Amino acid sequence: MKASLKILAPFSSTYGFRAYTISASVDFPMRTVLQEMPAQSHTNQKIACDKTIDQFSLMNLIDSSFSSNGFAPTALLFHEFSRFIDCNFCNTLIRRYTDSKNHSRSVFVYTQMRKLNILPDSSTFPSVLKSVAQLCYGEVGKSIHCNAIQLGFNTDIYTNTALVYMYGICQQPDDARQLFDEIPERNVVTWNALITSYTHNRKFREAIDVFREMLASGAKPGEVTMVGVLSACSHLGALSQGKWIHDYIVRNRLRVNVFVGTALIDMYAKCGDIDEAEKVFKTMGFKNIYTWNVLISAYAMNGQGEAALQAFDRMVVEDFKPDDVTYLGILCACCHQGFVEEGRRRFSNMINQFGLQPKIVHYGCMIDLLGRGGFLDEALEMIHSMRINPDAVIWRALLGACRFHGREELGEFAFRKLMELEPTNGENYVLISNVYIRKKQWAEVGDVRELMDSGGIKKIPGCSSIEIENVVYEFKASDPLKTGHEEIHKMLKDMKSKLKLAGYVAETEMALYDIDEEDKEHNLIYHSEKLALAYGLLNSSEPTLRIMKNLRICQDCHQFFKLASAIYKRTIVVRDIKRFHHFIGGLCSCKDYW
């Protein structure tokens, strides 16, 4: 049986769909149904089919008609059996496909509803919009939003909540916020959708602001709310706000289920408070693999490699099977501590004992571990033996190791690979420059700078932040006298004098080669993390100062912070792009290996 008809497919200007004509056979599912019928005329066959088929059978028929040939046969089924199809039937299909993560089918069923002029109801939009969000079909979502308004569902709380969520996941947080402000009724799920919108788009401060708005409105947050806002605190390193949220959970007797507990551990870990992370873990009744993974990663990023390995062994004893995320945490722990032999053994066990295939991130950890440990030839051999094509992270890890060990020829090889993959990434140019600077090859340093200038390539500017009394202050590497922070300039000058008496000598080796020594020291003292530290010492009496840095901490700042922790008798926690550094009494948790 063949037929020709018009169906709708994404995307058009009116409803997000455009019409086109197809001609297709629907033999494969329909033939089976018709063969079971008595041999009659075509008319009698149609009547028999109408009598024997019910909606359940039709659902199964539609399920079986989806194939690699596209949606055309299924569209014909909708056309042929339109008399059996109503809004409830479509809603059931949409929910089934959304719940089973067959999102393209869910959206397709919605298009057939519109084609058959079946009016959606309030149950239609939440499910189909969830599928739209997962597919990130923003334009389709907008057309469905228009449908909802035209059909009078613009005041329906469930439809509006689904729309807020859809806009957020489709990377349109401003549209999500605008819609949220306009809707007449909200519930806790609506608030959660807006918080998710901001966290999904890395607007973490806005997510925390929405949480505070939610409390001020009188809405009662639940466990899902807490997971979202704790995630925002984790990314910001906003420990004070995270602690306040933890206190709120306790005061209001909210259930600390496995999701909230895991989010709390993650928040404390990413804010550098490993002791509190451990406390939460110990008080949790039920744990899953994600909880263990977060704890292992917490130990790894906070310089407690031995504790990470012990946690892994406890997890296995308690019959939790490690996954690829577990091993990423374990390999990071080995990498941060320089446990080369242990890293080799764990990497082998990942494959041979637990049957896990390494991903590119695992290879990246191993290349970094071997390279930092001085085994650069072994690292290069591993790169060549990988079943996966090495990405920029792999070559950058090798280049970073060459910088550390002064292997300029291998560094140049890694840099050429990076130029093929990321020709505009300024970090790669900085790394190869540092290789040349360490070898005092100034002509080559000049060549790299010219290459950057001609390509308009810029270094990523250093940026650091510090949280004081629930307010996060940000600093960029600059001269405070140019930005109006004279008190910071004075504090830094005083700090430098005191630290020099304690043995501080500015690490000017890696500074620009074509300026004199005094200017090198001047540039170093105004690194963003030093500005944040000076501001913290001036404005906070807390025994621990916590600073977040968007780049790797440099050698000079590392030495500066070690001495400052002893002289000013403060614990200084710095989270850079690689890991945490806990400076206490003149020492660092990384043991000068980072």
N, C-alpha and C positions, 0 to 999 in steps of 0.2 A: 504494500500500500504506500503510495507516494503522495505527497501533498506539497503545495507551495503556499507560504504565508509570510506575513511580516511579523518579526519579533523585535523586541527591544534589547539593546545591549548598551553598556556604558560607553559613551558619555554624551549628553547633548546639552543644549542651553536651557531647555525648559524644565525637564524633570531629571536631567542627568543621563538621558539615554537617547540613542539615535536609532531610527528604524532602518532595517535592511531586509531584503527578500532572500529567502533560502529555499532550496528544494532538496528534500532529504527523505530517506526511507526510514520507516519506523517498524521494519519487519522484525528485528531481533527480539523485542519484548512482546510486540503485539501478535506475532505469528503464533506464539505459544498459547496465548489466550484464545485466539480464533480457532486454532486446531482442535481445542477441547470442545468446541461447539458443534452441534449437528450440522451436517452438510445442507445448507439452505441457500437461498438467494442472498445476495449481498445485503438487501434490506432486512431480511429475517436475521442475518448474522448480527447486524447492528442492534436489532431489537433484543436479541438474546444477550448480547454483550451488555446492553443497558440494564437488563434485568439481573444478570449474574454478578456483575462487578460492583463492589462496594468501596467505600472510601479507604478502608484498610488495605484492600487489594490494590487499589489505585496508588496508594503510598508506596507499596512494595514495587509496583510497576515503575513508578517514577524513580525510585531508588536504583533499580536495575538499569534504567535507561541512561543514567549519567555515565559517560565513558570518555575515553581519551579523544573521541571524535568531536568533543565540544558539547555545547548545550542544545544543538539543533534538534536532535531526536526528542529530547525532553520537552522542548517548546512545542513540538507537534502533539505530544501527549496532552499537554495543557489545553491546546486548541481542540483536540478531538474529544476530550472528556470534560469540557468546560461545564456541562450540566451538573456534574458531580462535585464541582469545586466551589467552595464558598470561603468566607473569611476565616472561619474556624479551622477549616482544612488547611489553609495556607499558613495560619498561625502555628498549627501543630508542626507542619513541615519546617517552618523557619526556626522554631525553638529546637527541634531535633537537630537540625544542621548546625545551628549556633552552638548548642551544648556539645556536639561531637566534633567541633572545630572544623566543620566543612563550611567555612564562611562564604566562599564564593557561591555555593549552592543556596545558602540562605538569602543572599542578595538577589540571586537569579529568581528565586520563587517570588520575591517582592516585585521584581520587574513583570512577572507573569500576572500577578494580581492587577497591576496597573493596566496591562494589556487587555485583560478580560473585564476591565471596569469593575473589579471587586473592591469595594471601599475598605481600607484598613480600619481597625479599631484601636483602642488604647493598648491592647495586648500586642499589636503588630510591631510598633516602633521600637520598644526597648530591645527586643532580640535582634532585629535586623540592624539597628544602629550599633550594637555590640560587634556584630560581624563586620560592619563597615569600618569600625575603629581598628579591628584586628588586621584588616586588609589595608588600612591607611588610605582608604578611598575618600579623601576629603571633599572632593567635588560632588561625588555621589551623596555623601552625607548632607551637603548643603541642599541638594535637590530634594532629599527626603525631608529635611527641615521645612522646606517650602511646602511640600505635600501636607505635613502636619499642621502648618498654619492654615492652609487653605481648607482643611477638613475640620478646623476648630479645636485642635488638640494643643494649642499653644498655652493652655492653662493646666494641662495634665502634668502632674508632678513627676510621674514615671517617665513620660516622654521627654520632659525637659531635663531630667537628671541624666538620661541616656545621651541626650544631645550635648550636655556639658562634658560628659566623659568622652564622647566621640571627638569633639573639637580638640580637647586636650591631647588625646592620643594621636590625633592627626596633625599634631604640631601647630595648632592654632590656639594657643592659650589666651590670647587677647579676645578672640571670639567667644571662647568658653567663659571668660570673665564678664564680657558684655551681656551674654545671654543670662548668666547667673544673676546679674544685677537687675535684669528686667523681669525675671519670672516671679509670679505673685506668691508662690508657696514653695518652701524648701523643707527637706527633712535631713537627717544625718547623712543619708546616702548622697544627697545633692552636695552637701559640704565636702564629703569624702571625694566626690568626683572632681571638685575644683582643686582640692589639695593634690590629688593625683595628677591633675592637669599641669600644675606647676612643677611638681617633682619630676614628672616625665620629661619636661622641657628644661630641666636643670635650673629652674627659678626657685631656689630653695628658700631664700629669704621671704619671697612672696608666699610660699607655702606655709611658713611659720606665721606670717601676718594673718593669713586666712584662718588658721587655727585659733588665733587670738580673737579674731572677729566672730568666729563660731561660738566661743565661750561667752563673749559679750552679748551675743544674740539670745542666749539662754538655751541653745541647742546642746544636747548631751552627747559628747563624743563616745564612740565605742572602740572596740579593739582595732578595727580597720583604720579608724582615724589615727590611732596611736602609732600604728606601723608606718603610715604615710608621713606623719610629722617627725617621727624619730629618724626616718630615712633622711629627711631634710637636714636635721641637726647633724647627722653623721657626715654628710657631704660638706657641711659648713665648718665642721669641727667646733660647733657651738655647744660646749660642755655644760655651761650654766643653764642654758635653755633646755638641754636634754635632761639634766638633773631635775629641773622644775617639772618637766613632763612626767618623769618617773615618780616624783612626789605626788603629782596629781593622780596618777594611776593608783598609788597606794591609798591616798586620802579618800578617793571615791570608790574604792574597792572594785576597781575594774579587774576583770579576769586576765591574769597574765598567762595566756595560752602559749602554745609553742611559737606562734608567729610574733606575738608581742615580746616574749622572752628573748627570742632570737634577734629581734630588732633592737632591744635594749643592749644586748651583748655587743652587737655591731656598732651601736652608737658610742658606747663607752670605749670600745677598741679604737674606733676611728678618731676619737677625741684624745687618745693617749692615756686613758685611765684603765689600765689592764686589771688593776685590783678590783674595781667595781664590776668589770666584765666577768671576772671569775666568780664574784659573789652571786651575781644574777644566775650564772650557769649552775652553781651548786644548789640554788633554791628552786630550780625548775624541776617539776615532777616528771613531765614527759619531754623527751628530746627526740629530734629526728636528725637525719644526716645533715640537714642545713645548719642546725644548731652546732653540731660538731665542726662543720666546715668553718663557720664563723669564728669559733673559739680557736681553732688551729691557725687561721689567718690572723687573728688578733695577736697571738703569741709571735707569729712570724714578723708582722709589721712593727711590733714593739721590741724587737731585738731579743726575744726569748726563744731562741731556736731549740734549746734542749726541751723546754716545756712543750713546744709544738710537737716534737717527736714523741714525747711521752703521752700527750693527748691522743695522738694518732694510734699508738699502741693500745691505750685504754679503749678507744672506740672499737678497734677490731676485736678485742677481748669481749666487749659487750655486744658482739654480733651485728655491728653496723658495717656494711660493705662500703669501702671508700669509692668515691667516683672521681671524675677528672678534676672537679673543683677541690676535692680533698688533696689530691696530689699537687695541684698548683700551689696550695698553701704550704705543703711540706717542702716542695722544691724551693719556694721563696724563702722559707726558714733556713734551709741549707745555704742558699745564696747569700742571705744577709749576714750569716755567721761565718761564712767561708768553710763550711763543712763539705769539702770536695768529695772525699771518699764516701761519706754518708749519702751525699746527693747521687753519686753514681749508683750506689746500692739500691736506694729507694726508686730511682728511675728504672732500674732493671726489674725490681719487684712489681712496679706498676704494670709492666708488660707481661712478665712471666708468671707472677703469682696471682694477680687480679684480672688479667686479661683485658686491660685497658689500653687503647691505642693512643699514644701521645698526640696532642694537638699542637698547633704552632706555638701556643703560649708556654707549653711545657718545654719545648725545644728552646724557646727564648730564655727560660730560666736556666737551663743547662748550659747554653752558650755563655750566658752571663757568669754563671758559677765557675765554669772551666776557665773562661777568659780572665776573670778577676783573680783566680788562683794561679795564673801564670801558665796554664796549659792551652796556649793559643793554637798550637798545631792540632791538638786533639779536638778543640772547638771547631776548627775549620774542617777537620775530617768528619765530624758529626754533621755539619751543615751539608757537606757533599753526599752524605749517606741518608739524609732525610727523604722520606717518601712524599713529603709536602714541599712545595716550592717555598724557599725562604722568603719571608717578607721583610719590610723595612726594619721591624723591631729586631729581627735576628741579626741583620748586618749592623745595626746601630749598637747592639750589645757587643759585637766583635770590635767595632771601631772604638767604643768606649774603653774596652780592655787594652787596645793598642795604645790609646792615650796614656793609660795608667802605666803600661810596661815599656813605652817608647818604641814600639814596633811600627815604624813609619811606612815601610813597604807594604806590610799586610794591611795597615790602616788605609793606605791609598787604594788598595784593592777593594776593601769594604766600602770606601767612599764612592768609588766608581759604581758599585752596585746600587748604592743609595741614590746616586744621581739618576740612575735609570728608573728607580721606583718613586722617588720623592725629590724631584729637582728643585722644588721651591721651599723645602723645609729648612729654615734657618738653623735648627739645632744640629743638623748634619755638618754644616759648614763650621760651626763653632767647635765641634768635636775634632774635625781634621785640623783646624787651626791650633787647637790645644796640643795635638800630636806634634806639630811643627814647633810650637813654642817650647815644649819640653826639650826638644832636640836643638833649640836655638837656631832654627832654620828660618830666619827672618824674611828672606826673599820669598819663600813659599807662603809664609803668612800673608805677605803683601799681595801675592797672587790670589789667594783665597778671598781677601777683602775686596779686590778689584772685581772678582767674579760675582761676589754678592752685590756690589754696587751696580754693576752692569745689568744684573738680572732683577734689580729692585727688591732683593731679598733682605729681610730684616730679622734681627734676633728677637726672640720672644722676651719682652721686658720682664724683669723680676718683679714680683708682686707678693706681698706678705700681709697677713691680717692677724689681729689679736682681739680677743673678746674680753671686755671689761664691763662688769655689771650688766650683762645681757645685751651689750651693744658691741657690734663687731666693727673695728676700725681697720681700714686698709691703707697700705703704704706701697708706693712704687719707688724703685731705685732712683734717687735724685738727690740733689743738694737741698737740705731743708731751708737754707736761706732764700732759695728761689721760690719756695712754696709757702713761706710765711711761718714756718715752724722753728722760730729762733730758739725756743726752749729745748727742742730736741737737739739742735746743733750744739747748744751749750752742754747738754747732758752727754752727748757722744764725745765731745772734747774731753770732758771730765773722766768718762769711762776709759777712753784711750790712754790717758795719763796714768790712771790707776793700774790698768792692765799691763802697761809697759814696765812699771815697777815690779810687777809679778812675773815678768819674763816674756810678755807678748811681743812678737816681732811680726809685722805685717807680711803676709805671704804674697809678695808682688811678682813671683815668678811667672804666674799665668796671666798677669795683667797685660794691657796693650804695650807693645814693644817700643812705640815711637813717641812716648811721653816720658818725662823724667820721673825719678823715683818718688819725689814728693807728690806729684800729680797722681801716680799710681796709688799711693796710700790714701790720698784724698778721695779717689773713686771708690776704693774698697770700703772706707768707713761709712759710705752712704748706700750700701746694699740694703735692700728693702727689709730683710729680717733684722738687721741692726737697728733700723729706724723703729720697727715694731717693738724691739726689746727696750730701746730707750724710752719709748712712750709708755710701755708697761711698767718699767721701773719708776717712772715719774708719777703714774696715775693709779697704780694698784698696790695694795698692801698684801695681796694674796701670796702665800708661800710658794705657789706654783704659777708660772706664767706659761701660757700655751700659744704658740705661734704656728700659723699655717703658711707654707711657702709653695708657690706654683712651679718652682724649678728645683733642681738638686742643690743642696746647700754646698757652698764652695769651701775649700780648705781653710781659707782665712777666717770665714765666719764660724766654722767648726771650732777652730782653736780659740777664737774670740769668745764664743759662748761657753766653752769649757772653763776658761779662766773667770768669766763673769759669774758663773754659777757658784764659784768658790768665794770670790771677793764680795759679792752682794748677798751671799747666803740664800739664794733662791734656787728652787728646782725649775729648770727651763725645759719645756717640751717643745720640740720643733717637728712638725710633720712636713716633710718635703715630698716631692713627686715620687720618691722611691720608698720611703719608710719613715719611722719615727726615730728621733734622737732624744734620749732622756739625759739631760746634762745635770749632774748632781755632784757637788763638792769637787769640781775640777775634772770629773771624768764623764765619759759618754757611754751609754748602753751599747753602742755599736762597736766599742773597743777600737775605735779609729779604723774600722773596716766598713766602708760604705761606697 
